[in-house]
Amino acid sequence: MTHHLPARLTGIGLTLRPFSSEDEPLVARALDDAEIVRWATGAHLHRLPAGERAAQWLGTRLAAWSDGVPHFAIADLDTGDLTGYIGLRRIYNGNAEVGSWIAPWARGRGLAADALVTAAGWALTPTVHGGLGLHRIALHHATGNPASCTVAAKAGLLLEGTMRQATTDHTGTRYDSHLHARLATDPDPRERVPASS
């Protein structure tokens, strides 16, 4: 099913936009990062020579976008330069899974949570209001990657449990995974009322 994708989404200090071929040098730099390779790419990509990974990874996302699958570049709000990736996959029956990474040069600024809030907010908005009209967004990550738990919690995705040995890294090593999700009926984390002191 082809979806109508927005030209861009604006979050707090970031823009979600389509990838372009001009992003390849920064994608290549990001894919040199050991943590991205370990947790956010599959074995098929790792098996490629390092010099071919960015073109393959980027080509897959460009083709998916043209088919209506939302794979966004997380970009600097002012310069438009690539700072990360967030995308939806396995979109079926009102459900989708989210995957993301933040480039090493952009970490520590809260971009992962802000990008997830922005992407999920759009995806869970009814189509009549310009959204994707999904009901559930799920994120699962290896328990060995605790930063993803923090990101999910900040973005309003509730921890639902542990999936035993559900994740593999590029070496084939299996890890338990935490499953987080947000429903369209859940409170929007952007509308949280600060706790009174």
Phi, psi and omega in degrees: 000129178270134181251152174280118183256143181286154176295325176192158174235139181251130177244199179278105178074015180209163173234138169258124184220166174295152171288159171224165179299336179291347178280350188304316180301320179285327173298317179300317178298317181295319182285357171278349183282128184298323181290321177294316180298320183290314190255341190236008175228154180271170180299327181300322179286321181296330181288342179286153171302144185307323182291347181256350187295315185297316181297318179294311181300313183292318180301321178297317181287324176296318179294320179296318180301317181294340175267006177088017178261122188281101171242104186262143163279131170273121187233153175300134184299325184272316186263338185079002181289145182297130174236351180174192183219143168213133181211158176254146179214171180050048180279114183200135173056037179082005181245155173204158173251150180244143173227150182199165167206156175243133180296147183305325183285353183242007183284158177086010181247004180078016184293325183298312180293318180296320178294321180292318176300316182293311181294315180293320178302316177293313186295328182270358177280137179303150181299327180294345178250018175091006180264187180272343176077024179280163178255329187218132173243125180243147175227128172233146184213154178298141179295341176284000179241072188294339179301329179293330175297317180297315180299312181300315181297316180297330183269007175082016175266116185283143175287123181256343179153186181248130175259116186290127176048043184268348184242141172237146173268187185293345178271352184092359178293133181266144179226149167293152180234145169270139177250124177239153177204155172230136177259157177300335181272355178284157177299143176284123182297340178287347183250017178295139176271125178302143179294137178283148182260000000 
